[in-house]
Amino acid sequence: MTSPCISLVDILAATPAPGGTGPAAQSPLRVDGANLIVFTFRPGQSLRDHHAAHPIVVSAISGTQSFSSGGETVTLGRGTVVHLDRGVTHRVDLPATAGHDAVMLLILLTAERV
């Protein structure tokens, strides 16, 4: 049973099917203060340098991706979480040599009321 103050999302069920030239994206939840966005990457796909207007938290759901910011690159793997302040330039890559698709969860910390 879900109460009015609880929002439940099955991230694996919300995972978009990969397709096109860039990662597939879907936003399964938008609530006060946060938006969840799920990305599916195929090998060779990237989110090129960009920044968000709000702080973000990023986590790998499956597979591994390269997460780069400020001249540093880390492997974003299952159980790894990255936080960035708003306006920080970053990118995410799944190398063409990866033998797997990868799913990433982005939480945009908007502080907005919906």
All heavy atoms as an XYZ file, in Angstrom:
821
protein
N       0.835     -1.172      0.000
C       0.000      0.000      0.000
C       0.885      1.242      0.000
O       1.855      1.324      0.732
C      -0.889     -0.005      1.240
C      -1.831      1.134      1.287
S      -3.096      0.719      2.494
C      -3.427      2.306      3.122
N       0.573      2.212     -0.819
C       1.352      3.431     -0.940
C       0.561      4.591     -0.362
O      -0.588      4.813     -0.731
C       1.696      3.703     -2.423
O       2.394      2.579     -2.938
C       2.557      4.931     -2.556
N       1.167      5.331      0.535
C       0.495      6.488      1.120
C       0.679      7.693      0.203
O       1.535      7.680     -0.686
C       1.063      6.773      2.503
O       2.350      7.336      2.397
N      -0.095      8.767      0.419
C       0.018      9.948     -0.436
C       1.404     10.593     -0.413
O       1.763     11.302     -1.331
C      -1.025     10.902      0.134
C      -1.960     10.056      0.905
C      -1.174      8.881      1.374
N       2.200     10.340      0.614
C       3.520     10.969      0.694
C       4.634     10.067      0.162
O       5.789     10.447      0.183
C       3.814     11.399      2.132
S       3.914     10.020      3.281
N       4.303      8.889     -0.339
C       5.310      7.967     -0.871
C       5.105      7.807     -2.372
O       4.003      7.532     -2.835
C       5.216      6.590     -0.193
C       5.545      6.703      1.294
C       6.154      5.597     -0.874
C       5.374      5.411      2.061
N       6.196      7.988     -3.122
C       6.181      7.736     -4.563
C       7.105      6.565     -4.826
O       8.278      6.599     -4.459
C       6.678      8.965     -5.328
O       5.835     10.062     -5.099
N       6.578      5.531     -5.449
C       7.346      4.317     -5.708
C       7.575      4.177     -7.202
O       6.624      4.258     -7.993
C       6.582      3.096     -5.181
C       7.224      1.743     -5.403
C       8.530      1.640     -4.619
C       6.272      0.639     -5.003
N       8.837      3.988     -7.590
C       9.189      3.817     -8.996
C      10.091      2.601     -9.118
O      11.080      2.477     -8.393
C       9.943      5.050     -9.556
C      10.424      4.796    -10.971
C       9.069      6.282     -9.506
N       9.766      1.707    -10.023
C      10.624      0.573    -10.344
C      11.547      1.035    -11.472
O      11.135      1.112    -12.624
C       9.779     -0.627    -10.776
C      10.616     -1.850    -11.096
O      11.845     -1.721    -11.306
O      10.037     -2.942    -11.147
N      12.774      1.400    -11.116
C      13.714      1.957    -12.096
C      13.960      0.978    -13.240
O      14.046      1.373    -14.398
C      15.051      2.344    -11.421
C      14.828      3.490    -10.440
C      16.103      2.724    -12.453
C      14.292      4.755    -11.036
N      14.065     -0.313    -12.946
C      14.312     -1.281    -14.021
C      13.136     -1.340    -14.984
O      13.320     -1.461    -16.195
C      14.634     -2.649    -13.436
C      15.932     -2.701    -12.619
C      16.137     -4.092    -12.041
C      17.119     -2.265    -13.448
N      11.920     -1.231    -14.476
C      10.752     -1.219    -15.355
C      10.669      0.084    -16.150
O      10.095      0.119    -17.234
C       9.474     -1.412    -14.542
N      11.255      1.165    -15.613
C      11.209      2.472    -16.271
C      12.363      2.679    -17.252
O      12.450      3.712    -17.888
C      11.243      3.586    -15.218
N      13.245      1.687    -17.375
C      14.409      1.820    -18.242
C      13.979      1.899    -19.706
O      13.313      1.001    -20.209
C      15.364      0.627    -18.035
O      15.785      0.613    -16.672
C      16.568      0.730    -18.941
N      14.360      2.990    -20.395
C      13.972      3.116    -21.802
C      14.772      2.162    -22.692
O      15.929      1.855    -22.392
C      14.303      4.570    -22.134
C      15.380      4.945    -21.171
C      15.129      4.142    -19.926
N      14.149      1.696    -23.759
C      14.835      0.831    -24.720
C      15.859      1.655    -25.488
O      15.576      2.785    -25.883
C      13.829      0.212    -25.683
N      17.076      1.118    -25.667
C      18.085      1.877    -26.404
C      17.687      2.020    -27.869
O      17.015      1.172    -28.424
C      19.352      1.037    -26.249
C      18.883     -0.339    -25.942
C      17.563     -0.191    -25.249
N      18.096      3.119    -28.444
C      17.807      3.354    -29.854
C      18.353      4.698    -30.266
O      18.739      5.511    -29.430
N      18.391      4.948    -31.543
C      18.876      6.235    -32.024
C      20.380      6.374    -31.878
O      21.090      5.434    -31.576
N      20.858      7.599    -32.084
C      22.295      7.837    -32.033
C      22.788      8.216    -30.648
O      23.967      8.120    -30.360
C      22.688      8.959    -33.020
O      21.946     10.137    -32.670
C      22.390      8.560    -34.446
N      21.881      8.661    -29.786
C      22.262      9.037    -28.429
C      21.573      8.152    -27.425
O      20.692      7.354    -27.775
N      21.951      8.278    -26.165
C      21.306      7.474    -25.124
C      19.804      7.739    -25.072
O      19.357      8.867    -25.296
C      21.976      7.953    -23.835
C      23.222      8.644    -24.255
C      22.971      9.170    -25.624
N      19.047      6.711    -24.785
C      17.603      6.862    -24.605
C      17.360      7.392    -23.200
O      18.082      7.046    -22.269
C      16.906      5.520    -24.798
N      16.346      8.242    -23.054
C      16.059      8.828    -21.737
C      14.570      8.785    -21.452
O      13.745      8.909    -22.366
C      16.556     10.267    -21.689
N      14.262      8.606    -20.185
C      12.872      8.621    -19.739
C      12.834      9.196    -18.333
O      13.717      8.923    -17.516
C      12.307      7.207    -19.737
C      10.858      7.138    -19.300
C      10.278      5.760    -19.558
O      10.412      5.225    -20.638
N       9.647      5.191    -18.551
N      11.813      9.994    -18.050
C      11.656     10.589    -16.723
C      10.455      9.946    -16.032
O       9.322     10.366    -16.235
C      11.466     12.099    -16.845
O      11.361     12.678    -15.574
N      10.712      8.927    -15.199
C       9.603      8.203    -14.577
C       9.011      8.887    -13.343
O       7.965      8.470    -12.863
C      10.226      6.867    -14.187
C      11.652      7.204    -13.917
C      11.991      8.297    -14.910
N       9.681      9.933    -12.843
C       9.170     10.555    -11.623
C       9.596     12.016    -11.551
O      10.772     12.343    -11.740
C       9.707      9.816    -10.389
C       9.210     10.298     -9.032
C       7.704     10.055     -8.890
C       9.972      9.603     -7.915
N       8.620     12.864    -11.293
C       8.868     14.292    -11.050
C       8.086     14.641     -9.798
O       6.858     14.547     -9.780
C       8.404     15.117    -12.246
C       8.496     16.600    -12.004
C       8.143     17.379    -13.247
N       9.415     17.932    -13.694
C       9.720     18.207    -14.923
N       8.880     17.978    -15.887
N      10.882     18.732    -15.214
N       8.802     15.014     -8.735
C       8.187     15.320     -7.447
C       8.771     16.627     -6.930
O       9.742     17.149     -7.476
C       8.426     14.183     -6.421
C       7.718     12.906     -6.852
C       9.913     13.929     -6.218
N       8.185     17.140     -5.851
C       8.740     18.336     -5.236
C      10.223     18.116     -4.944
O      10.601     17.162     -4.270
C       8.028     18.664     -3.920
C       6.640     19.260     -4.130
O       6.287     19.582     -5.279
O       5.919     19.406     -3.129
N      11.048     18.966     -5.484
C      12.470     18.945     -5.175
C      13.350     18.065     -6.032
O      14.570     18.168     -5.956
N      12.776     17.177     -6.848
C      13.631     16.273     -7.620
C      12.934     15.743     -8.869
O      11.724     15.558     -8.882
C      14.076     15.100     -6.759
N      13.740     15.501     -9.890
C      13.299     14.802    -11.100
C      14.225     13.612    -11.289
O      15.447     13.761    -11.214
C      13.401     15.687    -12.343
C      12.490     16.877    -12.294
O      11.494     16.887    -11.585
N      12.832     17.903    -13.042
N      13.655     12.432    -11.525
C      14.452     11.252    -11.836
C      14.452     11.066    -13.342
O      13.395     11.138    -13.978
C      13.855     10.001    -11.181
C      14.308      9.687     -9.760
C      13.922     10.781     -8.814
C      13.773      8.359     -9.331
N      15.638     10.815    -13.901
C      15.778     10.560    -15.333
C      16.620      9.303    -15.484
O      17.702      9.201    -14.895
C      16.434     11.745    -16.064
C      15.636     13.028    -15.790
C      16.528     11.464    -17.563
C      16.338     14.290    -16.199
N      16.121      8.342    -16.245
C      16.831      7.087    -16.489
C      17.352      7.117    -17.923
O      16.604      7.414    -18.857
C      15.899      5.868    -16.289
C      16.665      4.573    -16.513
C      15.280      5.893    -14.902
N      18.645      6.819    -18.079
C      19.281      6.788    -19.401
C      19.738      5.365    -19.702
O      20.276      4.685    -18.821
C      20.537      7.676    -19.428
C      20.262      9.143    -19.332
C      20.214      9.767    -18.099
C      20.069      9.897    -20.471
C      19.981     11.123    -18.001
C      19.831     11.253    -20.386
C      19.789     11.878    -19.152
N      19.554      4.931    -20.944
C      20.124      3.671    -21.415
C      21.130      3.999    -22.506
O      20.800      4.675    -23.486
C      19.042      2.732    -21.981
O      18.070      2.484    -20.969
C      19.655      1.412    -22.426
N      22.357      3.534    -22.317
C      23.439      3.751    -23.276
C      23.741      2.449    -24.003
O      23.787      1.384    -23.382
C      24.734      4.151    -22.551
C      24.713      5.496    -21.900
C      24.091      5.682    -20.672
C      25.342      6.572    -22.496
C      24.096      6.908    -20.053
C      25.348      7.813    -21.889
C      24.729      7.986    -20.670
N      23.978      2.544    -25.295
C      24.561      1.447    -26.054
C      26.036      1.749    -26.220
O      26.452      2.910    -26.125
C      23.897      1.326    -27.429
C      22.470      0.815    -27.350
C      21.916      0.507    -28.704
N      22.192      1.600    -29.633
C      21.558      1.816    -30.750
N      20.594      1.020    -31.119
N      21.864      2.814    -31.537
N      26.865      0.730    -26.477
C      28.294      0.991    -26.675
C      28.516      2.091    -27.721
O      27.864      2.117    -28.762
C      28.833     -0.356    -27.157
C      27.936     -1.355    -26.480
C      26.564     -0.716    -26.538
N      29.398      3.026    -27.376
C      29.734      4.133    -28.274
C      28.885      5.378    -28.066
O      29.170      6.418    -28.652
N      27.865      5.304    -27.236
C      27.007      6.475    -27.015
C      27.526      7.326    -25.868
O      28.138      6.821    -24.924
C      25.565      6.054    -26.744
C      24.892      5.453    -27.962
C      23.441      5.110    -27.706
O      23.051      4.741    -26.607
N      22.646      5.198    -28.760
N      27.248      8.627    -25.943
C      27.742      9.581    -24.956
C      26.717     10.665    -24.689
O      25.874     10.966    -25.545
C      29.010     10.286    -25.471
O      30.046      9.389    -25.690
N      26.822     11.246    -23.521
C      26.220     12.544    -23.240
C      27.410     13.487    -23.230
O      28.199     13.502    -22.284
C      25.510     12.553    -21.880
C      24.225     11.760    -21.767
C      23.721     11.770    -20.324
C      23.168     12.340    -22.694
N      27.593     14.224    -24.301
C      28.750     15.112    -24.445
C      28.736     16.197    -23.378
O      27.764     16.352    -22.653
C      28.731     15.720    -25.839
C      28.676     14.679    -26.941
C      29.944     14.679    -27.745
N      29.835     13.756    -28.857
C      30.498     12.614    -28.896
N      31.262     12.260    -27.897
N      30.390     11.815    -29.934
N      29.821     16.968    -23.305
C      29.946     18.025    -22.296
C      28.676     18.853    -22.187
O      28.160     19.348    -23.196
C      31.107     18.958    -22.642
C      32.463     18.358    -22.326
O      32.515     17.326    -21.639
O      33.470     18.938    -22.765
N      28.180     18.949    -20.981
C      26.974     19.734    -20.700
C      26.972     20.065    -19.210
O      27.852     19.630    -18.469
C      25.715     18.940    -21.085
C      25.519     17.688    -20.302
N      26.260     16.536    -20.507
C      24.693     17.411    -19.265
C      25.886     15.604    -19.654
N      24.933     16.106    -18.868
N      26.010     20.840    -18.782
C      25.862     21.140    -17.362
C      24.379     21.225    -17.039
O      23.550     21.392    -17.927
C      26.590     22.437    -16.987
C      26.052     23.639    -17.660
N      26.468     24.021    -18.927
C      25.114     24.533    -17.287
C      25.811     25.107    -19.280
N      24.980     25.445    -18.308
N      24.069     21.105    -15.778
C      22.681     21.155    -15.321
C      22.459     22.446    -14.534
O      23.360     22.950    -13.862
C      22.364     19.942    -14.447
N      21.242     22.945    -14.606
C      20.882     24.167    -13.892
C      20.683     23.927    -12.402
O      20.516     24.869    -11.633
C      19.606     24.758    -14.491
N      20.710     22.653    -12.002
C      20.503     22.271    -10.602
C      21.574     21.255    -10.204
O      22.170     20.616    -11.070
C      19.120     21.632    -10.417
C      17.995     22.509    -10.835
N      17.541     23.547    -10.062
C      17.250     22.520    -11.963
C      16.551     24.154    -10.687
N      16.358     23.547    -11.839
N      21.813     21.065     -8.917
C      22.708     19.983     -8.489
C      22.157     18.634     -8.964
O      20.941     18.476     -9.130
C      22.676     20.062     -6.960
C      22.186     21.423     -6.638
C      21.277     21.814     -7.773
N      23.056     17.683     -9.189
C      22.643     16.352     -9.633
C      23.322     15.278     -8.799
O      24.394     15.480     -8.235
C      22.956     16.100    -11.124
C      24.465     16.170    -11.400
C      22.176     17.048    -12.017
C      24.863     15.705    -12.791
N      22.660     14.123     -8.752
C      23.230     12.894     -8.224
C      23.072     11.859     -9.334
O      21.993     11.716     -9.905
C      22.498     12.427     -6.939
C      23.030     11.075     -6.488
C      22.633     13.465     -5.836
N      24.162     11.159     -9.649
C      24.171     10.190    -10.739
C      24.625      8.845    -10.183
O      25.557      8.781     -9.389
C      25.126     10.643    -11.863
C      25.170      9.638    -12.994
C      24.739     12.019    -12.389
N      23.955      7.777    -10.630
C      24.313      6.438    -10.187
C      24.121      5.449    -11.328
O      23.208      5.601    -12.134
C      23.440      6.038     -8.993
O      23.783      4.749     -8.535
N      24.981      4.444    -11.384
C      24.832      3.382    -12.384
C      23.854      2.338    -11.854
O      23.956      1.903    -10.710
C      26.170      2.734    -12.689
N      22.907      1.958    -12.684
C      21.957      0.896    -12.337
C      22.476     -0.438    -12.855
O      22.388     -1.458    -12.187
C      20.559      1.196    -12.928
C      20.033      2.540    -12.407
C      19.588      0.059    -12.641
C      19.871      2.620    -10.910
N      23.035     -0.422    -14.072
C      23.656     -1.624    -14.630
C      24.766     -1.208    -15.579
O      24.748     -0.117    -16.136
C      22.622     -2.489    -15.360
O      22.161     -1.844    -16.522
N      25.733     -2.081    -15.756
C      26.871     -1.771    -16.613
C      27.763     -0.722    -15.968
O      27.593     -0.351    -14.811
N      28.748     -0.264    -16.725
C      29.647      0.788    -16.256
C      29.766      1.849    -17.332
O      29.709      1.545    -18.529
C      31.055      0.241    -15.946
O      31.577     -0.377    -17.117
C      31.035     -0.754    -14.802
N      29.910      3.076    -16.901
C      30.117      4.195    -17.810
C      31.309      4.995    -17.303
O      31.663      4.911    -16.136
C      28.897      5.131    -17.854
C      27.601      4.494    -18.272
C      26.736      4.111    -17.081
O      26.863      4.628    -15.992
N      25.844      3.162    -17.294
N      31.891      5.803    -18.185
C      32.927      6.750    -17.789
C      32.246      8.077    -17.520
O      31.509      8.582    -18.370
C      33.969      6.917    -18.898
O      34.667      5.720    -19.107
N      32.497      8.651    -16.343
C      31.918      9.939    -15.954
C      33.074     10.912    -15.795
O      34.002     10.657    -15.016
C      31.150      9.793    -14.640
C      30.397     11.023    -14.252
C      29.061     11.167    -14.598
C      31.017     12.046    -13.546
C      28.354     12.308    -14.244
C      30.323     13.182    -13.192
C      28.986     13.317    -13.550
N      33.034     12.014    -16.543
C      34.143     12.959    -16.546
C      33.682     14.348    -16.147
O      32.609     14.801    -16.561
C      34.774     13.043    -17.944
O      35.197     11.775    -18.375
N      34.514     15.016    -15.352
C      34.256     16.396    -14.956
C      35.546     17.000    -14.439
O      36.293     16.331    -13.714
C      33.172     16.462    -13.874
O      32.924     17.800    -13.504
N      35.811     18.241    -14.816
C      36.979     18.942    -14.292
C      38.299     18.256    -14.556
O      39.194     18.298    -13.720
N      38.430     17.600    -15.690
C      39.678     16.927    -16.034
C      39.865     15.577    -15.357
O      40.886     14.931    -15.523
N      38.877     15.141    -14.595
C      38.953     13.849    -13.906
C      37.894     12.912    -14.488
O      36.762     13.318    -14.743
C      38.710     14.036    -12.412
C      38.839     12.771    -11.609
C      38.639     12.999    -10.112
O      38.493     14.162     -9.689
O      38.608     12.002     -9.385
N      38.267     11.654    -14.695
C      37.325     10.639    -15.181
C      37.282      9.502    -14.178
O      38.324      9.011    -13.739
C      37.748     10.112    -16.562
O      37.750     11.200    -17.492
C      36.788      9.037    -17.065
N      36.064      9.104    -13.821
C      35.877      7.980    -12.906
C      34.985      6.951    -13.586
O      34.226      7.280    -14.503
C      35.245      8.418    -11.559
C      36.170      9.373    -10.829
C      33.883      9.033    -11.764
N      35.082      5.721    -13.136
C      34.192      4.678    -13.627
C      32.942      4.695    -12.765
O      33.013      4.544    -11.546
C      34.868      3.300    -13.559
O      36.022      3.323    -14.393
C      33.925      2.206    -14.034
N      31.834      4.914    -13.426
C      30.546      4.905    -12.745
C      30.005      3.487    -12.882
O      29.573      3.073    -13.947
C      29.603      5.926    -13.399
C      28.277      6.177    -12.718
C      28.498      6.783    -11.337
C      27.434      7.120    -13.564
N      30.109      2.722    -11.800
C      29.656      1.343    -11.797
C      28.570      1.150    -10.765
O      28.282      2.042     -9.963
N      27.977     -0.009    -10.789
C      26.897     -0.319     -9.858
C      27.313     -0.021     -8.418
O      28.369     -0.456     -7.967
C      26.540     -1.787    -10.000
C      25.110     -2.044     -9.777
C      24.739     -3.409    -10.232
N      23.807     -3.915     -9.223
C      23.541     -5.152     -9.021
N      24.128     -6.068     -9.737
N      22.679     -5.488     -8.113
N      26.508      0.763     -7.746
C      26.806      1.124     -6.371
C      27.603      2.410     -6.230
O      27.809      2.895     -5.132
N      28.066      2.974     -7.347
C      28.819      4.219     -7.316
C      27.861      5.394     -7.480
O      26.953      5.356     -8.306
C      29.846      4.257     -8.475
O      30.657      3.098     -8.407
C      30.712      5.491     -8.392
N      28.075      6.432     -6.685
C      27.241      7.627     -6.755
C      28.143      8.841     -6.918
O      29.173      8.947     -6.248
C      26.390      7.785     -5.477
C      25.608      9.085     -5.491
C      25.448      6.601     -5.311
N      27.756      9.749     -7.815
C      28.483     10.993     -8.028
C      27.521     12.145     -7.778
O      26.368     12.098     -8.220
C      29.025     11.083     -9.478
C      29.615     12.455     -9.757
C      30.055     10.000     -9.739
N      27.988     13.159     -7.080
C      27.203     14.388     -6.869
C      27.954     15.536     -7.519
O      29.178     15.637     -7.401
C      27.031     14.685     -5.382
C      26.438     16.035     -5.120
N      27.213     17.148     -4.921
C      25.150     16.442     -5.072
C      26.425     18.202     -4.737
N      25.174     17.798     -4.827
N      27.229     16.409     -8.220
C      27.807     17.622     -8.792
C      26.940     18.812     -8.432
O      25.707     18.718     -8.447
C      27.881     17.544    -10.322
C      28.915     16.636    -10.955
C      28.820     16.730    -12.472
C      30.318     16.981    -10.504
N      27.588     19.933     -8.144
C      26.860     21.176     -7.942
C      26.297     21.655     -9.276
O      26.751     21.235    -10.350
C      27.787     22.253     -7.369
C      28.186     21.967     -5.931
O      27.383     21.349     -5.205
O      29.293     22.368     -5.535
N      25.342     22.553     -9.219
C      24.748     23.086    -10.450
C      25.815     23.796    -11.276
O      26.770     24.363    -10.737
C      23.586     24.020    -10.131
C      24.008     25.308     -9.483
C      22.773     26.179     -9.231
N      23.142     27.403     -8.578
C      23.457     28.528     -9.229
N      23.458     28.565    -10.533
N      23.782     29.603     -8.552
N      25.649     23.732    -12.587
C      26.527     24.447    -13.495
C      27.872     23.809    -13.758
O      28.671     24.362    -14.506
N      28.164     22.658    -13.169
C      29.460     21.998    -13.369
C      29.417     21.180    -14.665
O      28.550     20.327    -14.854
C      29.815     21.089    -12.172
C      31.112     20.331    -12.436
C      29.914     21.904    -10.894
N      30.342     21.456    -15.561
C      30.404     20.744    -16.841
C      30.844     19.299    -16.607
O      31.772     19.037    -15.844
C      31.374     21.449    -17.805
O      30.914     22.797    -18.005
C      31.444     20.736    -19.150
N      30.157     18.385    -17.280
C      30.463     16.961    -17.146
C      30.024     16.238    -18.407
O      29.336     16.800    -19.257
C      29.776     16.361    -15.913
C      28.285     16.505    -15.937
N      27.636     17.687    -15.636
C      27.309     15.622    -16.240
C      26.342     17.527    -15.746
N      26.114     16.268    -16.114
N      30.426     14.991    -18.515
C      30.031     14.142    -19.642
C      29.985     12.693    -19.181
O      30.605     12.336    -18.181
C      30.946     14.315    -20.845
C      32.335     13.783    -20.652
C      33.227     13.913    -21.894
N      32.813     13.001    -22.920
C      32.713     13.332    -24.217
N      33.007     14.528    -24.628
N      32.323     12.445    -25.087
N      29.249     11.877    -19.940
C      29.144     10.446    -19.644
C      29.359      9.699    -20.954
O      28.775     10.059    -21.981
C      27.755     10.090    -19.060
C      27.701      8.610    -18.708
C      27.437     10.955    -17.845
N      30.193      8.668    -20.916
C      30.504      7.880    -22.111
C      30.407      6.395    -21.813
O      30.824      5.942    -20.738
C      31.947      8.151    -22.569
C      32.182      9.590    -22.961
O      31.731      9.989    -24.038
O      32.809     10.319    -22.156
N      29.892      5.654    -22.778
C      29.994      4.199    -22.770
C      30.863      3.855    -23.972
O      30.435      4.029    -25.115
C      28.628      3.516    -22.871
C      28.668      1.987    -22.817
C      29.299      1.492    -21.520
C      27.282      1.391    -22.976
N      32.122      3.453    -23.720
C      33.045      3.212    -24.835
C      32.482      2.234    -25.864
O      31.736      1.314    -25.526
C      34.286      2.630    -24.149
C      34.199      3.110    -22.736
C      32.726      3.172    -22.424
N      32.851      2.447    -27.116
C      32.409      1.572    -28.205
C      32.862      0.133    -27.968
O      32.236     -0.809    -28.458
C      32.933      2.080    -29.544
N      33.924     -0.048    -27.189
C      34.451     -1.389    -26.925
C      33.720     -2.104    -25.793
O      33.993     -3.275    -25.530
C      35.946     -1.302    -26.565
O      36.101     -0.416    -25.447
C      36.760     -0.804    -27.750
N      32.799     -1.397    -25.132
C      32.042     -2.032    -24.042
C      31.205     -3.166    -24.622
O      30.584     -3.023    -25.672
C      31.140     -1.018    -23.350
N      31.183     -4.255    -23.941
C      30.415     -5.406    -24.411
C      29.020     -5.462    -23.817
O      28.457     -6.539    -23.690
N      28.481     -4.310    -23.433
C      27.190     -4.299    -22.747
C      26.509     -2.940    -22.913
O      27.158     -1.943    -23.197
C      27.399     -4.552    -21.252
C      28.319     -3.531    -20.609
N      27.905     -2.266    -20.248
C      29.625     -3.600    -20.291
C      28.925     -1.593    -19.731
N      29.983     -2.386    -19.748
N      25.196     -2.929    -22.748
C      24.472     -1.681    -22.579
C      24.662     -1.253    -21.127
O      25.111     -2.039    -20.295
C      22.979     -1.862    -22.862
C      22.673     -2.078    -24.338
O      23.562     -1.866    -25.182
O      21.527     -2.463    -24.641
N      24.334     -0.017    -20.826
C      24.456      0.473    -19.452
C      23.263      1.366    -19.138
O      22.770      2.089    -20.007
C      25.762      1.239    -19.275
N      22.808      1.300    -17.891
C      21.682      2.112    -17.440
C      22.164      3.011    -16.313
O      22.830      2.551    -15.381
C      20.506      1.231    -16.962
C      19.359      2.091    -16.450
C      20.032      0.319    -18.095
N      21.830      4.287    -16.415
C      22.248      5.283    -15.433
C      21.027      6.032    -14.916
O      20.123      6.357    -15.677
C      23.215      6.273    -16.099
C      23.727      7.368    -15.193
S      24.732      8.566    -16.111
C      23.439      9.564    -16.852
N      21.019      6.301    -13.622
C      19.963      7.090    -12.998
C      20.521      8.462    -12.652
O      21.561      8.565    -11.998
C      19.455      6.411    -11.724
C      18.477      7.220    -10.863
C      17.173      7.473    -11.619
C      18.215      6.506     -9.554
N      19.827      9.503    -13.100
C      20.181     10.872    -12.760
C      19.062     11.445    -11.896
O      17.885     11.320    -12.255
C      20.336     11.727    -14.021
C      20.534     13.207    -13.732
C      21.924     13.645    -14.130
C      19.503     14.028    -14.466
N      19.427     12.024    -10.771
C      18.455     12.706     -9.916
C      18.803     14.182     -9.965
O      19.890     14.588     -9.537
C      18.485     12.180     -8.474
C      18.244     10.667     -8.455
C      17.451     12.920     -7.624
C      18.481     10.019     -7.109
N      17.912     14.963    -10.540
C      18.075     16.407    -10.647
C      17.428     17.020     -9.406
O      16.225     16.879     -9.190
C      17.381     16.879    -11.924
C      17.583     18.302    -12.383
C      19.035     18.557    -12.750
C      16.695     18.570    -13.590
N      18.234     17.666     -8.571
C      17.770     18.209     -7.305
C      17.286     19.647     -7.519
O      18.033     20.604     -7.338
C      18.894     18.156     -6.258
C      19.460     16.752     -6.024
C      20.698     16.815     -5.148
C      18.396     15.849     -5.421
N      16.039     19.787     -7.904
C      15.522     21.065     -8.370
C      15.100     22.035     -7.266
O      15.078     23.234     -7.486
C      14.293     20.850     -9.267
O      13.252     20.284     -8.472
C      14.619     19.951    -10.436
N      14.728     21.528     -6.130
C      14.165     22.350     -5.033
C      12.887     23.055     -5.470
O      12.428     23.983     -4.809
C      15.198     23.353     -4.514
N      12.298     22.624     -6.577
C      11.060     23.224     -7.078
C       9.849     22.444     -6.604
O       9.931     21.245     -6.377
C      11.073     23.255     -8.614
C      12.201     24.091     -9.178
C      12.355     23.908    -10.677
O      11.739     22.994    -11.274
O      13.136     24.684    -11.273
N       8.735     23.119     -6.500
C       7.475     22.455     -6.164
C       6.747     22.146     -7.469
O       6.690     22.981     -8.351
C       6.644     23.343     -5.258
C       7.373     23.571     -3.938
C       6.530     24.034     -2.801
N       5.274     23.356     -2.588
C       5.096     22.327     -1.762
N       6.104     21.825     -1.122
N       3.898     21.813     -1.588
N       6.225     20.949     -7.559
C       5.461     20.562     -8.766
C       3.983     20.457     -8.458
O       3.565     20.347     -7.351
C       5.982     19.230     -9.374
C       7.347     19.438     -9.944
C       5.975     18.108     -8.367
